[in-house]
Amino acid sequence: MAVLVALAVTAIFLPALQLREISVSGLGYVDEDEVRGAVSSDVGDSMVLLPTADIAERVSDVPGVHDVQVERNWPDGVEVTVTESTPVGLLTTTDGSTVVIGAEGEELPEAAAEGETLVPLTVEPGAIDPEGAATAMREVLANIPDSLRGSVKEATASSASDVNLVLTLEDGGTKSVVWGDSADAELKAEVVEALLDQPGSEIDVSSPVAPVTR
């Protein structure tokens, strides 16, 4: 046993078993330097004691990182595999600035928008609660089921309780949806999908238990 302990202690301090190389894969728009920066504090430390879980947690804080795997690459490397968040929306605020929004409602780097078709989310001019409107649209887009989110052409709001959507129909037409606040997303989506074929140009599910078509 003493021999094994001695070997283990020796391995910890061997220069050949200290982290030197950082390999990063899976990146598209996420800044590689930020990912490497999240690992750099461990360079020179023992591979035996490398805190892979802590490294993964730090990398997951990099904007745009949805998931990450960190594995030792013996004798002196670490492999960081990133899965990026999916960009789904482009939020325009009252001052005209834009923010790329991910599938979970999070803010993504500007580079995430390159080559993507994103749902325009617009805080209406003169909004009574622009911050609430922006947050509500982000939450609606994040919580709406995929089966309906793919049909969302645009979203607008002036407060946290008056989100409005425009859906693209299979025949190429559109239909407006008064969504209301961000609550009950799954129920509202079910009601909308059930009423899409009904006559009228608007579906009001702000109260999903009492929907209205117009």
BALOBA-1460 file (C-alpha; in Angstrom, 3 decimals):
// residues 214
<rec num="1" residu="m" x="0.000" y="0.000" z="0.000"/>
<rec num="2" residu="a" x="2.799" y="2.400" z="0.885"/>
<rec num="3" residu="v" x="4.361" y="1.771" z="-2.519"/>
<rec num="4" residu="l" x="1.078" y="2.617" z="-4.286"/>
<rec num="5" residu="v" x="0.723" y="5.818" z="-2.304"/>
<rec num="6" residu="a" x="4.268" y="6.798" z="-3.141"/>
<rec num="7" residu="l" x="3.639" y="6.165" z="-6.839"/>
<rec num="8" residu="a" x="0.459" y="8.228" z="-6.752"/>
<rec num="9" residu="v" x="2.203" y="11.149" z="-5.065"/>
<rec num="10" residu="t" x="5.035" y="10.932" z="-7.573"/>
<rec num="11" residu="a" x="2.557" y="10.974" z="-10.476"/>
<rec num="12" residu="i" x="0.926" y="14.123" z="-9.132"/>
<rec num="13" residu="f" x="4.184" y="16.039" z="-9.288"/>
<rec num="14" residu="l" x="5.617" y="14.615" z="-12.506"/>
<rec num="15" residu="p" x="6.265" y="17.469" z="-15.011"/>
<rec num="16" residu="a" x="5.191" y="15.130" z="-17.806"/>
<rec num="17" residu="l" x="1.735" y="14.884" z="-16.201"/>
<rec num="18" residu="q" x="1.008" y="18.584" z="-15.951"/>
<rec num="19" residu="l" x="-1.613" y="20.260" z="-18.143"/>
<rec num="20" residu="r" x="-0.019" y="21.919" z="-21.169"/>
<rec num="21" residu="e" x="-2.374" y="21.502" z="-24.109"/>
<rec num="22" residu="i" x="-5.990" y="22.695" z="-24.398"/>
<rec num="23" residu="s" x="-8.017" y="21.385" z="-27.333"/>
<rec num="24" residu="v" x="-11.411" y="22.944" z="-28.102"/>
<rec num="25" residu="s" x="-14.008" y="21.580" z="-30.527"/>
<rec num="26" residu="g" x="-17.640" y="22.215" z="-31.449"/>
<rec num="27" residu="l" x="-17.348" y="25.974" z="-31.853"/>
<rec num="28" residu="g" x="-19.194" y="28.002" z="-34.449"/>
<rec num="29" residu="y" x="-19.891" y="31.451" z="-33.064"/>
<rec num="30" residu="v" x="-18.684" y="31.098" z="-29.461"/>
<rec num="31" residu="d" x="-15.417" y="32.932" z="-28.793"/>
<rec num="32" residu="e" x="-12.633" y="30.336" z="-28.564"/>
<rec num="33" residu="d" x="-10.421" y="32.674" z="-26.555"/>
<rec num="34" residu="e" x="-13.118" y="32.901" z="-23.870"/>
<rec num="35" residu="v" x="-13.364" y="29.111" z="-23.701"/>
<rec num="36" residu="r" x="-9.607" y="28.763" z="-23.427"/>
<rec num="37" residu="g" x="-9.565" y="31.524" z="-20.836"/>
<rec num="38" residu="a" x="-11.944" y="29.500" z="-18.687"/>
<rec num="39" residu="v" x="-9.390" y="26.663" z="-18.644"/>
<rec num="40" residu="s" x="-6.133" y="28.617" z="-18.553"/>
<rec num="41" residu="s" x="-5.934" y="28.867" z="-14.775"/>
<rec num="42" residu="d" x="-5.394" y="25.089" z="-14.655"/>
<rec num="43" residu="v" x="-2.443" y="25.054" z="-17.056"/>
<rec num="44" residu="g" x="0.585" y="23.672" z="-15.250"/>
<rec num="45" residu="d" x="-1.498" y="21.802" z="-12.703"/>
<rec num="46" residu="s" x="-1.412" y="18.047" z="-12.235"/>
<rec num="47" residu="m" x="-3.419" y="15.997" z="-14.740"/>
<rec num="48" residu="v" x="-4.144" y="13.546" z="-11.930"/>
<rec num="49" residu="l" x="-5.940" y="16.214" z="-9.891"/>
<rec num="50" residu="l" x="-7.446" y="18.116" z="-12.832"/>
<rec num="51" residu="p" x="-10.897" y="19.427" z="-11.722"/>
<rec num="52" residu="t" x="-12.807" y="18.561" z="-14.894"/>
<rec num="53" residu="a" x="-16.209" y="19.331" z="-13.333"/>
<rec num="54" residu="d" x="-15.050" y="22.798" z="-12.249"/>
<rec num="55" residu="i" x="-13.624" y="23.462" z="-15.701"/>
<rec num="56" residu="a" x="-16.916" y="22.447" z="-17.305"/>
<rec num="57" residu="e" x="-18.809" y="24.797" z="-15.011"/>
<rec num="58" residu="r" x="-16.545" y="27.715" z="-15.923"/>
<rec num="59" residu="v" x="-16.814" y="27.016" z="-19.639"/>
<rec num="60" residu="s" x="-20.612" y="26.772" z="-19.380"/>
<rec num="61" residu="d" x="-20.607" y="30.409" z="-18.225"/>
<rec num="62" residu="v" x="-19.172" y="31.543" z="-21.563"/>
<rec num="63" residu="p" x="-21.948" y="33.245" z="-23.587"/>
<rec num="64" residu="g" x="-23.434" y="30.869" z="-26.126"/>
<rec num="65" residu="v" x="-22.323" y="27.621" z="-24.488"/>
<rec num="66" residu="h" x="-25.294" y="25.303" z="-23.992"/>
<rec num="67" residu="d" x="-23.426" y="22.187" z="-22.905"/>
<rec num="68" residu="v" x="-19.799" y="21.155" z="-22.455"/>
<rec num="69" residu="q" x="-17.792" y="18.003" z="-21.926"/>
<rec num="70" residu="v" x="-14.285" y="18.080" z="-20.478"/>
<rec num="71" residu="e" x="-12.011" y="15.049" z="-20.757"/>
<rec num="72" residu="r" x="-8.369" y="14.439" z="-19.929"/>
<rec num="73" residu="n" x="-6.168" y="13.813" z="-22.948"/>
<rec num="74" residu="w" x="-3.175" y="12.055" z="-21.429"/>
<rec num="75" residu="p" x="-0.426" y="12.755" z="-20.724"/>
<rec num="76" residu="d" x="-0.679" y="16.563" z="-20.696"/>
<rec num="77" residu="g" x="-3.858" y="17.701" z="-22.451"/>
<rec num="78" residu="v" x="-7.519" y="18.391" z="-21.954"/>
<rec num="79" residu="e" x="-10.282" y="18.137" z="-24.567"/>
<rec num="80" residu="v" x="-13.153" y="20.626" z="-24.271"/>
<rec num="81" residu="t" x="-16.170" y="19.798" z="-26.447"/>
<rec num="82" residu="v" x="-18.780" y="22.532" z="-26.664"/>
<rec num="83" residu="t" x="-22.392" y="22.384" z="-27.766"/>
<rec num="84" residu="e" x="-23.595" y="25.872" z="-28.643"/>
<rec num="85" residu="s" x="-26.987" y="27.353" z="-27.819"/>
<rec num="86" residu="t" x="-29.396" y="27.609" z="-30.752"/>
<rec num="87" residu="p" x="-30.196" y="31.197" z="-31.786"/>
<rec num="88" residu="v" x="-33.921" y="31.672" z="-32.419"/>
<rec num="89" residu="g" x="-34.790" y="35.373" z="-32.081"/>
<rec num="90" residu="l" x="-33.515" y="38.896" z="-32.644"/>
<rec num="91" residu="l" x="-34.795" y="41.362" z="-30.057"/>
<rec num="92" residu="t" x="-35.023" y="45.022" z="-31.043"/>
<rec num="93" residu="t" x="-35.355" y="47.411" z="-28.110"/>
<rec num="94" residu="t" x="-36.845" y="50.902" z="-28.049"/>
<rec num="95" residu="d" x="-33.446" y="52.516" z="-28.686"/>
<rec num="96" residu="g" x="-32.971" y="50.468" z="-31.843"/>
<rec num="97" residu="s" x="-30.300" y="48.152" z="-30.480"/>
<rec num="98" residu="t" x="-30.578" y="44.422" z="-31.146"/>
<rec num="99" residu="v" x="-29.868" y="41.341" z="-29.071"/>
<rec num="100" residu="v" x="-29.635" y="37.742" z="-30.307"/>
<rec num="101" residu="i" x="-31.853" y="35.434" z="-28.234"/>
<rec num="102" residu="g" x="-31.261" y="31.713" z="-27.719"/>
<rec num="103" residu="a" x="-33.755" y="28.877" z="-27.483"/>
<rec num="104" residu="e" x="-33.846" y="29.187" z="-23.695"/>
<rec num="105" residu="g" x="-34.362" y="32.958" z="-23.751"/>
<rec num="106" residu="e" x="-30.728" y="33.759" z="-23.029"/>
<rec num="107" residu="e" x="-28.682" y="36.513" z="-24.674"/>
<rec num="108" residu="l" x="-26.140" y="35.238" z="-27.204"/>
<rec num="109" residu="p" x="-23.108" y="36.833" z="-28.871"/>
<rec num="110" residu="e" x="-23.826" y="38.906" z="-31.981"/>
<rec num="111" residu="a" x="-21.948" y="36.366" z="-34.091"/>
<rec num="112" residu="a" x="-24.714" y="33.826" z="-33.393"/>
<rec num="113" residu="a" x="-26.969" y="35.669" z="-35.856"/>
<rec num="114" residu="e" x="-24.683" y="35.140" z="-38.855"/>
<rec num="115" residu="g" x="-26.417" y="33.023" z="-41.494"/>
<rec num="116" residu="e" x="-29.456" y="32.404" z="-39.282"/>
<rec num="117" residu="t" x="-33.132" y="33.184" z="-39.877"/>
<rec num="118" residu="l" x="-34.284" y="34.618" z="-36.562"/>
<rec num="119" residu="v" x="-37.722" y="35.600" z="-35.301"/>
<rec num="120" residu="p" x="-37.943" y="39.396" z="-34.955"/>
<rec num="121" residu="l" x="-38.952" y="40.402" z="-31.416"/>
<rec num="122" residu="t" x="-39.855" y="44.088" z="-31.255"/>
<rec num="123" residu="v" x="-40.537" y="46.270" z="-28.245"/>
<rec num="124" residu="e" x="-43.139" y="48.688" z="-29.560"/>
<rec num="125" residu="p" x="-42.283" y="52.412" z="-29.679"/>
<rec num="126" residu="g" x="-43.683" y="54.216" z="-26.663"/>
<rec num="127" residu="a" x="-43.948" y="50.960" z="-24.706"/>
<rec num="128" residu="i" x="-45.237" y="51.476" z="-21.169"/>
<rec num="129" residu="d" x="-42.932" y="48.743" z="-19.845"/>
<rec num="130" residu="p" x="-40.146" y="48.125" z="-22.354"/>
<rec num="131" residu="e" x="-38.081" y="45.891" z="-20.058"/>
<rec num="132" residu="g" x="-41.127" y="43.811" z="-19.152"/>
<rec num="133" residu="a" x="-42.064" y="43.553" z="-22.828"/>
<rec num="134" residu="a" x="-38.591" y="42.350" z="-23.794"/>
<rec num="135" residu="t" x="-38.489" y="39.797" z="-20.994"/>
<rec num="136" residu="a" x="-41.959" y="38.484" z="-21.799"/>
<rec num="137" residu="m" x="-41.154" y="37.966" z="-25.484"/>
<rec num="138" residu="r" x="-37.952" y="36.150" z="-24.585"/>
<rec num="139" residu="e" x="-39.846" y="33.892" z="-22.197"/>
<rec num="140" residu="v" x="-42.614" y="33.210" z="-24.705"/>
<rec num="141" residu="l" x="-40.128" y="32.255" z="-27.420"/>
<rec num="142" residu="a" x="-38.220" y="30.057" z="-24.969"/>
<rec num="143" residu="n" x="-41.268" y="28.247" z="-23.598"/>
<rec num="144" residu="i" x="-43.408" y="27.858" z="-26.688"/>
<rec num="145" residu="p" x="-43.326" y="24.247" z="-28.004"/>
<rec num="146" residu="d" x="-41.098" y="23.566" z="-31.000"/>
<rec num="147" residu="s" x="-44.132" y="22.500" z="-33.035"/>
<rec num="148" residu="l" x="-45.438" y="26.080" z="-32.908"/>
<rec num="149" residu="r" x="-42.226" y="28.074" z="-32.558"/>
<rec num="150" residu="g" x="-41.229" y="27.194" z="-36.090"/>
<rec num="151" residu="s" x="-44.339" y="28.998" z="-37.332"/>
<rec num="152" residu="v" x="-43.701" y="32.239" z="-35.461"/>
<rec num="153" residu="k" x="-42.952" y="34.968" z="-37.999"/>
<rec num="154" residu="e" x="-42.630" y="37.854" z="-35.548"/>
<rec num="155" residu="a" x="-43.510" y="38.997" z="-32.039"/>
<rec num="156" residu="t" x="-44.283" y="42.421" z="-30.580"/>
<rec num="157" residu="a" x="-45.100" y="43.726" z="-27.104"/>
<rec num="158" residu="s" x="-45.365" y="46.971" z="-25.160"/>
<rec num="159" residu="s" x="-45.557" y="45.393" z="-21.701"/>
<rec num="160" residu="a" x="-45.155" y="42.075" z="-19.925"/>
<rec num="161" residu="s" x="-48.811" y="41.198" z="-20.495"/>
<rec num="162" residu="d" x="-49.491" y="41.986" z="-24.165"/>
<rec num="163" residu="v" x="-47.261" y="39.797" z="-26.303"/>
<rec num="164" residu="n" x="-48.597" y="39.415" z="-29.830"/>
<rec num="165" residu="l" x="-47.409" y="36.868" z="-32.387"/>
<rec num="166" residu="v" x="-47.792" y="36.526" z="-36.135"/>
<rec num="167" residu="l" x="-47.821" y="32.928" z="-37.352"/>
<rec num="168" residu="t" x="-47.082" y="31.698" z="-40.852"/>
<rec num="169" residu="l" x="-49.688" y="29.182" z="-42.021"/>
<rec num="170" residu="e" x="-49.106" y="26.154" z="-44.229"/>
<rec num="171" residu="d" x="-50.906" y="27.844" z="-47.137"/>
<rec num="172" residu="g" x="-48.515" y="30.792" z="-46.959"/>
<rec num="173" residu="g" x="-50.923" y="33.103" z="-45.187"/>
<rec num="174" residu="t" x="-50.577" y="34.509" z="-41.694"/>
<rec num="175" residu="k" x="-52.637" y="34.652" z="-38.528"/>
<rec num="176" residu="s" x="-52.252" y="36.967" z="-35.542"/>
<rec num="177" residu="v" x="-52.209" y="35.595" z="-32.012"/>
<rec num="178" residu="v" x="-52.912" y="37.680" z="-28.916"/>
<rec num="179" residu="w" x="-50.694" y="35.700" z="-26.538"/>
<rec num="180" residu="g" x="-50.854" y="37.951" z="-23.476"/>
<rec num="181" residu="d" x="-48.269" y="37.260" z="-20.785"/>
<rec num="182" residu="s" x="-45.690" y="34.469" z="-20.768"/>
<rec num="183" residu="a" x="-47.647" y="32.155" z="-18.452"/>
<rec num="184" residu="d" x="-49.325" y="28.888" z="-19.532"/>
<rec num="185" residu="a" x="-47.242" y="28.580" z="-22.698"/>
<rec num="186" residu="e" x="-47.996" y="24.901" z="-23.269"/>
<rec num="187" residu="l" x="-51.763" y="25.319" z="-22.820"/>
<rec num="188" residu="k" x="-51.850" y="28.440" z="-25.007"/>
<rec num="189" residu="a" x="-49.922" y="26.625" z="-27.735"/>
<rec num="190" residu="e" x="-52.349" y="23.697" z="-27.649"/>
<rec num="191" residu="v" x="-55.305" y="26.046" z="-27.968"/>
<rec num="192" residu="v" x="-53.713" y="27.983" z="-30.832"/>
<rec num="193" residu="e" x="-52.935" y="24.811" z="-32.761"/>
<rec num="194" residu="a" x="-56.503" y="23.596" z="-32.251"/>
<rec num="195" residu="l" x="-57.933" y="26.871" z="-33.589"/>
<rec num="196" residu="l" x="-55.586" y="27.554" z="-36.498"/>
<rec num="197" residu="d" x="-58.063" y="26.170" z="-39.056"/>
<rec num="198" residu="q" x="-60.977" y="28.209" z="-37.737"/>
<rec num="199" residu="p" x="-62.217" y="31.245" z="-39.717"/>
<rec num="200" residu="g" x="-60.815" y="34.623" z="-38.787"/>
<rec num="201" residu="s" x="-57.475" y="36.398" z="-38.824"/>
<rec num="202" residu="e" x="-56.809" y="36.488" z="-35.067"/>
<rec num="203" residu="i" x="-56.751" y="34.083" z="-32.139"/>
<rec num="204" residu="d" x="-56.826" y="35.478" z="-28.628"/>
<rec num="205" residu="v" x="-55.400" y="33.099" z="-26.031"/>
<rec num="206" residu="s" x="-54.493" y="35.700" z="-23.430"/>
<rec num="207" residu="s" x="-57.032" y="33.740" z="-21.344"/>
<rec num="208" residu="p" x="-56.429" y="30.226" z="-22.701"/>
<rec num="209" residu="v" x="-59.472" y="28.720" z="-20.942"/>
<rec num="210" residu="a" x="-61.684" y="31.193" z="-22.801"/>
<rec num="211" residu="p" x="-60.070" y="31.690" z="-26.221"/>
<rec num="212" residu="v" x="-61.575" y="33.962" z="-28.861"/>
<rec num="213" residu="t" x="-61.265" y="33.913" z="-32.643"/>
<rec num="214" residu="r" x="-61.980" y="36.983" z="-34.748"/>
